[in-house]
Amino acid sequence: MDTSFYTAVRGVMTQQTHMDILSNNIANMNTNGYRTKNASFLDLMYYNIRGTENDMGDLRAGTGTIVERTESDFTPGVLMQTGGAYDYAIQGNGFFMLQNPQDNTVEYTRDGSFALSQRADGFYLVDAEGWLVLDAQQNPIRYVGGELTGTPGIFDFVTTNGMLSTGSNRFVPVAKNGNPFPAGGESRLVPGALETSNADLAQEMSKVIVSQRAYSYMLRMIQTSDEVEQTINGLRR
């Protein structure tokens, strides 16, 4: 009985985490370049229960599930024409490369909503948080003489699987992603446009309904386990 109780509690915690992920996707429906997050579940340890005499062998019982990791879906979103002088979108695969002006660390994004920012030595093309936008040669793009010194570069990886989301719609690669390289093939820069979020409201809401039902089943399981425990304690008196 204790196993059923703790399995149900773990199920409630897992579904709450799943709901948080889905809520974040829905909240970012209108965020430019947002990548949908998907939860990957992992079964916890199984153990064997001895069956009845008519059973051919032992029965396997699980101890619940957990959210093992959260993966980002890098399927391209729809491009929306804005006419903005410093708006850019990527058609196809790839990322914009951003550099932190404080420590020169580099991160990547699909959000091409850029602007000009004045620094000690002039104006630079930056994102919403002041990170410098780099060109194809990985140099900051400056605004000199009324024009930009370049256009945002597009960089890709051997695989995007497992890239870490750092918040603010940015990502950093891990070892298996490899080093960035200039994106080729069908990837191209589209000025005066932005990429919309790739979150699908209908799909996310259907997942919410499934998660809510699982959550309610787990609560019912906890209640039933508690009732069984109370009955057993009553028989011992």
C-alpha positions as CSV (number, residue, x, y, z in Angstrom):
1,M,0.0,0.0,0.0
2,D,2.8,2.4,0.8
3,T,4.2,1.9,-2.7
4,S,0.9,2.9,-4.2
5,F,0.7,6.0,-2.1
6,Y,4.2,7.2,-3.0
7,T,3.8,6.2,-6.6
8,A,0.7,8.4,-6.7
9,V,2.5,11.3,-5.0
10,R,5.3,11.1,-7.6
11,G,2.7,11.1,-10.3
12,V,1.1,14.2,-9.0
13,M,4.5,16.0,-8.8
14,T,5.3,14.8,-12.4
15,Q,2.0,16.0,-13.8
16,Q,2.5,19.4,-12.0
17,T,5.9,19.8,-13.7
18,H,4.3,18.8,-17.0
19,M,1.6,21.4,-16.5
20,D,4.2,24.1,-15.8
21,I,5.9,23.3,-19.1
22,L,2.6,23.4,-21.0
23,S,1.7,26.7,-19.3
24,N,5.0,28.2,-20.4
25,N,4.3,27.2,-24.0
26,I,0.9,28.7,-24.0
27,A,2.2,31.9,-22.3
28,N,4.7,32.3,-25.1
29,M,2.3,31.9,-28.0
30,N,3.0,35.5,-29.1
31,T,6.8,35.5,-28.3
32,N,8.9,36.0,-31.5
33,G,11.0,32.9,-32.3
34,Y,9.9,30.9,-29.3
35,R,10.6,27.2,-29.4
36,T,8.1,24.9,-27.9
37,K,9.3,22.8,-24.9
38,N,8.3,19.1,-24.7
39,A,8.7,17.0,-21.6
40,S,10.4,13.5,-21.7
41,F,9.2,11.1,-19.1
42,L,11.2,8.3,-17.5
43,D,9.9,5.2,-15.7
44,L,11.2,4.7,-12.2
45,M,12.5,1.4,-10.9
46,Y,10.4,-1.7,-11.4
47,Y,10.2,-4.6,-9.0
48,N,8.7,-8.1,-9.1
49,I,5.6,-9.3,-7.3
50,R,5.1,-13.0,-6.8
51,G,2.0,-14.1,-8.6
52,T,-0.6,-16.7,-7.7
53,E,-0.2,-20.4,-8.3
54,N,-1.8,-20.0,-11.8
55,D,0.6,-17.3,-12.9
56,M,3.4,-18.3,-15.1
57,G,5.8,-16.0,-13.3
58,D,6.3,-12.9,-11.2
59,L,4.4,-9.7,-12.0
60,R,6.2,-6.4,-12.6
61,A,5.1,-3.3,-10.7
62,G,6.5,0.2,-11.2
63,T,7.1,3.0,-8.8
64,G,5.9,5.9,-11.0
65,T,7.5,8.3,-13.5
66,I,9.5,11.5,-13.5
67,V,10.2,14.3,-16.0
68,E,13.7,13.3,-17.1
69,R,14.4,16.3,-19.3
70,T,12.8,19.1,-21.3
71,E,13.6,19.2,-25.0
72,S,13.1,22.2,-27.3
73,D,11.2,21.7,-30.6
74,F,13.2,23.6,-33.3
75,T,10.6,23.3,-36.0
76,P,10.6,26.7,-37.8
77,G,7.6,28.9,-37.2
78,V,5.7,31.1,-39.6
79,L,7.4,34.3,-40.9
80,M,5.5,37.6,-40.4
81,Q,6.4,40.7,-42.4
82,T,6.9,43.7,-40.1
83,G,8.8,46.1,-42.3
84,G,11.0,46.9,-39.3
85,A,14.4,48.3,-40.2
86,Y,16.2,46.0,-37.7
87,D,13.8,43.0,-37.8
88,Y,15.2,39.8,-39.2
89,A,13.9,36.3,-39.6
90,I,15.6,33.0,-40.6
91,Q,13.9,30.9,-43.2
92,G,15.0,27.4,-42.7
93,N,17.4,26.1,-40.0
94,G,19.9,28.1,-38.0
95,F,20.3,30.7,-35.3
96,F,21.5,34.2,-34.7
97,M,24.7,34.5,-32.7
98,L,24.6,36.9,-29.7
99,Q,27.5,38.1,-27.6
100,N,27.3,39.3,-24.0
101,P,29.1,42.7,-24.0
102,Q,30.1,42.1,-20.3
103,D,31.9,38.8,-20.5
104,N,31.9,38.0,-24.3
105,T,30.0,34.7,-23.8
106,V,28.0,33.6,-26.8
107,E,24.4,32.3,-27.0
108,Y,22.0,31.7,-29.9
109,T,18.4,32.7,-30.7
110,R,15.7,32.6,-33.4
111,D,14.3,35.9,-32.2
112,G,15.4,38.5,-34.7
113,S,13.7,41.5,-33.1
114,F,16.8,43.8,-32.9
115,A,17.4,47.5,-32.2
116,L,20.3,50.0,-32.0
117,S,22.1,50.7,-28.8
118,Q,24.6,53.4,-28.1
119,R,27.9,52.3,-26.4
120,A,31.0,54.3,-25.6
121,D,32.4,53.8,-29.1
122,G,29.2,54.1,-31.1
123,F,26.0,52.4,-32.0
124,Y,25.6,48.6,-32.2
125,L,22.8,46.2,-33.3
126,V,21.6,44.4,-30.2
127,D,18.7,42.2,-29.0
128,A,16.1,43.2,-26.4
129,E,18.6,42.7,-23.5
130,G,21.5,44.5,-25.0
131,W,23.5,41.5,-26.3
132,L,25.5,42.2,-29.4
133,V,24.4,40.7,-32.7
134,L,27.2,39.1,-34.7
135,D,27.7,38.9,-38.4
136,A,28.8,35.9,-40.5
137,Q,32.4,36.6,-39.4
138,Q,31.4,36.6,-35.8
139,N,32.0,40.3,-35.4
140,P,29.6,42.8,-33.7
141,I,27.4,44.7,-36.2
142,R,27.9,48.5,-35.9
143,Y,25.9,51.4,-37.2
144,V,28.2,53.8,-39.0
145,G,27.3,56.6,-41.3
146,G,23.7,55.8,-41.3
147,E,24.2,52.2,-42.3
148,L,24.9,48.9,-40.6
149,T,28.3,47.4,-41.2
150,G,26.9,44.0,-41.9
151,T,23.9,41.7,-41.6
152,P,23.2,39.1,-38.9
153,G,25.0,35.8,-39.5
154,I,23.1,32.5,-39.5
155,F,24.8,29.7,-37.7
156,D,23.8,26.0,-37.4
157,F,25.0,22.9,-35.6
158,V,25.4,19.2,-36.6
159,T,22.4,18.5,-34.3
160,T,20.3,20.8,-32.2
161,N,19.1,17.9,-29.9
162,G,19.9,18.7,-26.3
163,M,20.7,22.4,-26.6
164,L,20.2,24.1,-23.3
165,S,17.6,26.8,-22.9
166,T,19.1,29.7,-20.9
167,G,15.9,31.8,-20.8
168,S,15.1,35.0,-22.7
169,N,14.6,32.9,-25.8
170,R,18.3,31.9,-26.0
171,F,20.2,28.7,-26.2
172,V,23.7,27.4,-25.7
173,P,25.1,24.2,-27.3
174,V,26.4,21.1,-25.5
175,A,29.2,18.9,-26.5
176,K,27.2,16.7,-28.8
177,N,25.9,19.7,-30.8
178,G,29.5,20.4,-32.0
179,N,30.8,23.8,-33.1
180,P,28.7,26.4,-34.9
181,F,29.2,26.7,-38.6
182,P,27.6,29.1,-41.2
183,A,24.3,27.8,-42.2
184,G,23.9,26.9,-45.9
185,G,21.4,25.1,-48.0
186,E,17.9,26.5,-47.8
187,S,18.6,28.7,-44.8
188,R,18.5,32.4,-45.7
189,L,18.1,35.8,-43.9
190,V,14.8,37.6,-44.4
191,P,15.0,41.3,-43.5
192,G,11.9,43.2,-42.3
193,A,10.3,40.1,-40.9
194,L,10.0,38.1,-37.6
195,E,9.5,34.5,-37.0
196,T,6.4,33.7,-34.8
197,S,6.3,31.1,-32.0
198,N,6.0,27.5,-33.2
199,A,3.7,26.7,-30.3
200,D,0.4,25.2,-31.4
201,L,-2.4,26.3,-29.1
202,A,-4.8,23.5,-30.0
203,Q,-2.0,20.9,-29.4
204,E,-0.9,22.4,-26.1
205,M,-4.5,22.6,-24.8
206,S,-5.1,18.9,-25.7
207,K,-2.0,18.0,-23.7
208,V,-3.3,20.1,-20.8
209,I,-6.5,18.1,-20.7
210,V,-4.6,14.8,-20.7
211,S,-2.3,16.1,-18.0
212,Q,-5.2,17.3,-15.9
213,R,-7.0,14.0,-16.1
214,A,-3.8,12.1,-15.1
215,Y,-3.4,14.6,-12.2
216,S,-6.9,13.9,-11.0
217,Y,-6.4,10.1,-11.2
218,M,-3.3,10.4,-9.1
219,L,-5.1,12.4,-6.5
220,R,-7.8,9.7,-6.4
221,M,-5.2,7.0,-6.0
222,I,-3.7,8.9,-3.0
223,Q,-7.2,9.1,-1.5
224,T,-7.9,5.4,-2.0
225,S,-4.5,4.5,-0.5
226,D,-5.2,6.6,2.5
227,E,-8.7,5.0,2.9
228,V,-7.1,1.5,2.7
229,E,-4.5,2.5,5.4
230,Q,-7.2,3.8,7.7
231,T,-9.2,0.5,7.2
232,I,-6.2,-1.6,8.0
233,N,-5.4,0.5,11.1
234,G,-9.0,0.1,12.2
235,L,-8.8,-3.7,11.9
236,R,-5.7,-3.8,14.2
237,R,-7.6,-2.3,17.2
